[in-house]
Amino acid sequence: MADPSSPHSRIYQKTPVERKLDYLNSLLARREQSIVAQDFVARQTADEEKLKRLEEKLVQP
C-alpha cells in the first residue's frame, strides 16, 4: 500500500510558506504586467508626438 504521508495518497495542502510564495509571485506578475502596460503607453505617446511633429513639418511651406 502507498505511504499515507505521500502527497499522492491524500489531498495535498500547501504549507503557509508555499501559500505566501504563491501570493508574492502573483504580486510580482501583476507588477510586471503593469510595467509592460506603462511602457507600451509611454512608447505609444512618444510615437504620437513624433507623428504630430512630422505632420507639422509637412504642412509648413
C-alpha positions in Angstrom: 0.0 0.0 0.0 1.1 3.6 -0.6 2.8 5.6 2.1 -0.1 7.6 3.8 2.3 10.6 4.2 2.9 10.8 0.5 1.3 13.8 -1.2 0.0 11.4 -3.9 -2.1 9.4 -1.4 -4.0 12.3 0.1 -5.2 15.8 -0.8 -2.1 17.9 -0.9 -2.4 21.2 1.1 0.2 23.9 0.6 2.2 25.0 3.5 2.0 28.6 4.8 5.3 29.3 3.1 4.1 27.9 -0.2 0.9 30.0 0.0 3.0 33.1 0.8 5.3 32.3 -2.2 2.3 32.0 -4.5 0.9 35.3 -3.2 4.2 37.1 -3.7 4.6 35.5 -7.2 1.1 36.8 -8.1 2.0 40.3 -6.9 5.2 40.2 -9.0 3.3 39.0 -12.1 0.8 41.9 -11.7 3.6 44.4 -11.2 5.4 43.1 -14.3 2.2 43.4 -16.3 1.7 46.9 -15.0 5.3 47.9 -16.1 4.7 46.4 -19.5 1.5 48.3 -19.9 3.1 51.6 -18.7 6.0 51.1 -21.2 3.5 50.5 -24.0 1.6 53.6 -23.2 4.8 55.7 -23.0 6.0 54.4 -26.3 2.7 55.0 -27.9 2.6 58.6 -26.6 6.1 59.2 -27.9 5.2 57.8 -31.3 2.1 60.0 -31.5 4.2 63.1 -30.6 6.8 62.2 -33.3 4.0 61.7 -35.8 2.5 65.1 -34.9 5.9 66.8 -35.4 6.4 65.1 -38.8 2.9 66.2 -39.8 3.6 69.8 -38.8 6.8 69.7 -40.8 5.0 68.5 -43.9 2.3 71.3 -43.5 4.9 74.1 -43.3 5.7 75.8 -46.6 
